[in-house]
Amino acid sequence: MHDQMPGPDQTPQHMLEDVLRAAVPEVASAAVAAIAVDGRTVAAAAVGEALRYAGPSGGLRARRPAVAMDALFDIASLTKMFTAAVLVSLAQQGALDLDEPVAARLPRFYGDRPEITVRHLLTHSAGLPASRRVEKEPEEARWDLVLSTPVQGPPGTHLYSDVGMITAGRLAEAAGGAPLDVLVRERVTGPLGLGATTYGPVEPGRAVATEFKRGICVRGEVHDETAHALGGVAGHAGLFSTAADLVRFGEALRTGGGPVLSPAWTAEMLRDQGVPGAAFRQGLGVRIDDPAIVGPLAGAFGHSGFTGTSLVVDPARRLTVVLLTNNVHPLRGRPGIRDLRHAVAAEALRLAG
């Protein structure tokens, strides 16, 4: 991927398509991107195939449907931003305090860890490990095993943790009195009109394929092993969405949170929480100035997802940038996703003027 100067007949859409075509199919078999300036989508492109490979060895299918602009992607850890918005909305309502002990809601699992707070979970500073794999455990024991995961150290230092965000989702259920998928729908996607954003499983024909695993090509079911083992609805992963929905979500955060959050509570979610130990500044469920995703958009906030997704919002430049790919199809470990994220961010910077 390299810098390009627009030709006399090249529109913003064509330029964005060129950026994606430089990475497809080497980085991902499908890539969809959208760039909004001041709330108006100024460039959107879909390149590649929603289902390309016949097996994990990389052989091609005879029929390879083109990816659509409104295709559903497994957004992986972008789910964390939605979980955080639910918890902040509950705090805004007075249904919980961000600085209350997790033990107040989950005493069976955190009664002996009263120092860990909701804020610790949302800032990846609870001392919990990155993950807890439970797919080989008895189904009835999986939630208890994840929620009782031992800490690796005292709270206060950044340690990126799916376990913490899974726990945050379960805590939201306890405080909100409903399952997490219902809370996300009632508090975030419903008010914002994000009609395509939902936990899976989703219609396979609308979804792009991810990895070959579990003896199948995963398509329309969550890719993340732990989310899948926990039933598909979890605080760290499991949502499917489209580029248009994610632009709208990013714009809501950029412009003050309405109708999900007040401007003051949005500012609290997006401020630097002062957590040491990270390569970026940590907000509540969002990363600020993460070099892996923002590229030249210094100071922007957002998140990335393991499947090859990212949402970047740059308030100073009035930008929202969405990149959705299936970098894990047919298998994880394909290089180049960071370069593609940076190339799309650079194109957004050019369009912002």
C-alpha atoms as one frame of an Amber mdcrd trajectory, in Angstrom:
protein
   0.000   0.000   0.000   1.406   3.339  -1.019   0.420   6.988  -1.124  -1.624
   7.930  -4.146  -2.400  11.299  -5.666  -5.902  11.550  -7.093  -6.119  11.714
 -10.861  -8.369  14.237 -12.603 -11.252  11.761 -12.895 -10.880   9.987  -9.571
 -13.642  10.503  -7.047 -13.212   9.917  -3.294 -14.974   6.579  -3.749 -12.548
   5.538  -6.474  -9.581   6.542  -4.323 -10.899   4.527  -1.404 -11.547   1.560
  -3.687  -7.937   1.780  -4.873  -6.739   1.627  -1.257  -8.793  -1.510  -0.641
  -7.832  -3.145  -3.944  -4.169  -2.787  -3.000  -4.840  -5.117  -0.047  -7.472
  -7.535  -1.413  -7.186 -10.518  -1.549  -3.736 -10.672   0.049  -4.721  -9.130
   3.397  -8.388 -10.152   3.347 -10.754 -11.627   0.810 -13.297  -8.893   1.567
 -12.919  -5.277   2.659 -15.552  -2.599   3.189 -14.694   0.937   4.261 -16.592
   4.151   4.908 -15.356   7.654   5.712 -17.618  10.372   7.128 -16.709  14.044
   7.465 -18.970  16.192   9.633 -21.493  13.353   9.696 -21.721  12.985   5.915
 -20.325   9.861   4.291 -17.930  11.192   1.657 -16.466   7.869   0.524 -17.593
   4.257   0.772 -16.285   1.178  -0.990 -16.672  -2.594  -0.978 -14.004  -4.761
  -2.593 -13.540  -8.511  -2.753 -15.545 -11.636  -2.063 -17.731 -12.513   0.907
 -16.732 -16.171   0.654 -13.523 -16.947  -1.237 -11.807 -20.091   0.014 -12.938
 -23.713  -0.181 -10.751 -24.841   2.705  -8.048 -23.794   5.138  -5.320 -24.626
   2.632  -6.373 -21.696   0.459  -8.009 -23.438  -2.490 -10.627 -21.267  -4.182
 -14.353 -21.949  -4.304 -16.018 -22.256  -7.697 -18.614 -19.640  -6.685 -17.301
 -16.590  -4.890 -19.990 -13.982  -4.207 -18.923 -10.337  -4.224 -19.030  -8.560
  -0.892 -21.837  -6.011  -0.582 -21.597  -2.572   0.995 -24.193  -3.628   3.565
 -22.565  -6.988   4.350 -22.508  -8.097   7.959 -19.065  -8.506   9.492 -18.144
 -10.128  12.770 -16.797  -6.992  14.457 -15.007  -8.902  17.244 -13.603  -6.542
  19.888 -15.484  -3.514  18.571 -18.193  -5.156  20.688 -16.328  -3.782  23.712
 -17.311  -0.222  22.766 -20.982  -1.186  22.812 -20.625  -2.927  26.184 -18.931
   0.173  27.566 -21.727   2.398  26.235 -24.288   0.190  28.006 -22.442   0.445
  31.322 -21.921   4.198  31.028 -25.626   4.605  30.239 -26.443   2.616  33.380
 -24.126   4.892  35.369 -25.806   7.944  33.849 -29.164   6.555  34.945 -27.872
   5.963  38.468 -28.278   2.187  38.206 -24.597   1.699  39.083 -21.470   3.647
  40.031 -18.399   3.258  37.863 -16.270   3.215  41.001 -18.327   0.675  42.915
 -16.783  -2.728  43.620 -17.600  -5.439  41.113 -18.376  -7.511  44.212 -21.503
  -5.409  44.775 -23.068  -7.045  41.686 -21.142 -10.310  41.448 -20.459 -11.263
  45.079 -20.066 -14.976  44.377 -17.099 -14.335  42.106 -15.637 -11.078  43.420
 -16.457 -11.185  47.117 -12.792 -11.815  47.878 -11.654  -9.091  45.432 -13.364
  -5.939  46.774 -10.652  -3.658  45.373 -11.689  -4.284  41.729 -14.187  -1.731
  40.408 -16.355  -1.344  37.327 -13.926   1.298  36.066 -11.069  -1.198  36.352
 -12.938  -3.596  34.061 -13.665  -0.906  31.463 -10.066   0.338  31.442  -8.399
  -3.099  31.342  -6.717  -2.393  34.672  -8.307  -5.013  36.949  -5.267  -7.280
  36.876  -7.202  -9.955  34.999  -5.469 -12.013  32.290  -6.039 -11.545  28.590
  -8.258 -14.604  28.136  -9.750 -17.741  29.626 -10.421 -20.484  27.115 -13.384
 -22.644  28.136 -14.662 -24.209  24.899 -13.438 -27.660  25.981 -15.064 -27.401
  29.408 -18.579 -28.671  30.236 -21.091 -26.154  28.937 -22.758 -25.665  32.321
 -19.430 -24.705  33.936 -18.120 -22.217  31.378 -19.552 -18.964  32.737 -18.466
 -19.772  36.293 -14.958 -20.604  35.110 -14.584 -17.304  33.249 -16.043 -15.191
  36.052 -13.808 -16.858  38.648 -10.605 -16.378  36.613  -7.762 -15.556  39.039
  -6.109 -12.160  38.745  -2.516 -11.907  37.556  -1.701  -8.890  39.669  -3.153
  -5.979  41.645  -5.474  -3.539  39.879  -4.107  -0.338  38.437  -1.833  -1.279
  35.535  -3.038  -1.818  31.982  -3.438  -5.444  30.911  -5.760  -5.931  27.952
  -8.334  -8.470  29.077 -11.228 -10.162  27.342 -12.032 -11.663  30.749 -12.546
  -8.176  32.162 -14.951  -7.170  29.402 -16.847 -10.470  29.650 -17.226  -9.727
  33.354 -18.326  -6.180  32.520 -21.077  -7.576  30.308 -22.314  -9.870  33.053
 -22.196  -6.968  35.527 -24.291  -4.877  33.122 -26.887  -7.651  33.134 -26.978
  -7.617  36.935 -27.356  -3.835  37.095 -29.661  -3.505  34.088 -31.941  -6.413
  34.857 -31.829  -7.900  31.346 -29.564 -10.021  29.123 -26.699  -8.182  27.480
 -28.090  -8.491  23.966 -31.316  -6.875  25.161 -29.413  -4.088  26.932 -27.361
  -3.368  23.797 -30.542  -3.230  21.714 -32.546  -1.118  24.160 -29.769   1.279
  25.177 -27.559   1.614  22.091 -28.580   0.109  18.774 -32.315   0.820  19.138
 -32.012   4.515  20.052 -29.421   5.050  17.296 -31.409   3.169  14.649 -28.673
   0.609  14.063 -30.999  -1.934  12.538 -28.297  -4.291  11.269 -26.184  -4.448
  14.423 -26.919  -7.575  16.434 -25.445 -10.531  18.194 -25.288 -13.677  16.090
 -26.048 -16.025  14.677 -27.048 -13.999  11.629 -28.172 -14.981   8.139 -25.045
 -16.546   6.565 -25.877 -15.100   3.150 -25.485 -11.557   4.515 -22.315 -12.288
   6.466 -18.745 -12.548   5.263 -16.847 -15.737   6.026 -14.176 -15.844   8.695
 -11.877 -18.700   9.715 -12.087 -22.399   8.978 -12.484 -23.841  12.462 -14.762
 -26.114  14.458 -14.783 -28.283  11.317 -16.547 -25.638   9.218 -16.048 -22.329
   7.468 -17.414 -19.929  10.078 -19.977 -17.594   8.510 -22.745 -15.890  10.436
 -21.562 -17.282  13.790 -19.142 -15.551  16.139 -15.489 -16.260  15.385 -14.159
 -15.745  18.926 -13.799 -19.085  20.689 -14.786 -17.902  24.151 -17.786 -15.895
  22.965 -18.948 -18.920  20.993 -18.471 -21.203  24.014 -20.525 -18.801  26.165
 -23.481 -18.887  23.788 -22.562 -16.086  21.369 -23.468 -13.117  23.577 -20.582
 -11.676  25.578 -19.133  -8.322  26.563 -15.914  -8.671  24.609 -17.074 -10.074
  21.238 -20.085 -11.387  19.387 -21.674  -8.439  17.589 -22.158  -8.293  13.830
 -22.545  -4.950  12.089 -22.295  -3.012   8.841 -20.159  -0.064   7.835 -23.162
   2.288   7.808 -24.230   1.298  11.329 -20.734   1.741  12.688 -20.426   5.170
  11.091 -23.615   6.162  12.884 -22.351   4.772  16.189 -19.030   6.594  15.817
 -20.786   9.827  14.895 -22.981   9.580  17.989 -19.885   9.420  20.176 -18.168
  12.197  18.232 -21.098  14.577  18.605 -21.874  14.084  22.286 -23.550  10.717
  22.661 -27.174  11.525  21.958 -29.579   9.804  22.283 -27.542   7.147  24.132
 -25.488   9.327  26.489 -25.390  12.924  27.604 -22.430  15.038  26.470 -20.960
  14.920  29.986 -21.126  11.135  30.221 -19.803  10.788  26.681 -16.850  12.956
  27.661 -16.263  10.685  30.652 -16.275   7.620  28.411 -13.827   9.203  25.965
 -11.389  10.885  28.336  -7.949   9.542  29.167  -8.482   7.536  32.350  -4.798
   7.763  33.285  -3.988   4.054  33.213  -0.251   3.351  33.072   1.303   0.575
  31.035  -0.444   0.898  27.663   0.931   1.924  24.271  -2.011   4.333  23.998
  -4.333   6.267  26.280  -7.230   4.271  27.655 -10.811   5.516  27.873 -13.815
   3.530  29.063 -13.896   0.693  26.536 -12.119   2.818  23.914  -8.507   3.376
  22.963  -7.182   6.887  22.410  -4.324   7.418  19.952  -3.673   3.707  19.482
  -0.830   3.579  16.931  -2.110   0.261  15.563  -5.292   1.823  14.177  -5.166
   5.627  13.977  -2.270   6.011  11.542  -1.892   9.734  10.798  -5.073  10.629
  12.735  -3.197  11.537  15.907  -5.464  11.883  18.924  -8.331   9.844  17.470
 -10.156   7.223  19.520 -11.728   3.886  18.671 -11.002   0.183  18.713  -9.914
  -2.693  16.530 -11.199  -6.235  16.194  -9.257  -9.485  15.751 -11.223 -10.437
  12.629  -9.746  -7.383  10.871 -12.140  -4.598  11.806 -11.664  -1.084  13.163
 -13.600   2.040  14.055 -11.658   5.301  14.388 -13.221   8.627  15.385 -11.270
  11.885  15.143 -13.200  14.727  16.799 -10.601  17.366  15.927 -10.880  16.594
  12.208 -14.632  15.753  12.369 -13.947  12.254  11.009 -15.414   8.807  11.509
 -13.588   5.996   9.727 -14.776   2.388   9.485 -12.811  -0.526   8.073 -14.350
  -3.998   7.994 -12.382  -6.977   6.711 -12.141 -10.727   7.239  -8.378 -10.833
   7.716  -8.826 -14.288   9.328 -10.259 -15.942   6.181  -9.226 -18.671   5.532
  -6.892 -18.646   8.550  -5.625 -16.123  11.098  -2.110 -14.731  10.890  -2.320
 -13.020   7.505  -0.004  -9.973   7.482  -0.861  -6.455   6.384  -3.951  -5.435
   8.351  -2.140  -2.657  10.222  -0.879  -1.188   6.946  -4.395  -1.301   5.512
  -5.843   0.445   8.563  -3.226   3.167   8.222  -3.853   3.534   4.486  -7.591
   4.029   5.033  -6.852   6.527   7.824  -4.519   8.424   5.475  -7.249   8.593
   2.853  -9.639   9.935   5.503  -7.114  12.604   6.445  -6.843  13.632   2.783
 -10.618  13.925   2.503 -10.854  15.968   5.695  -8.674  18.578   4.044
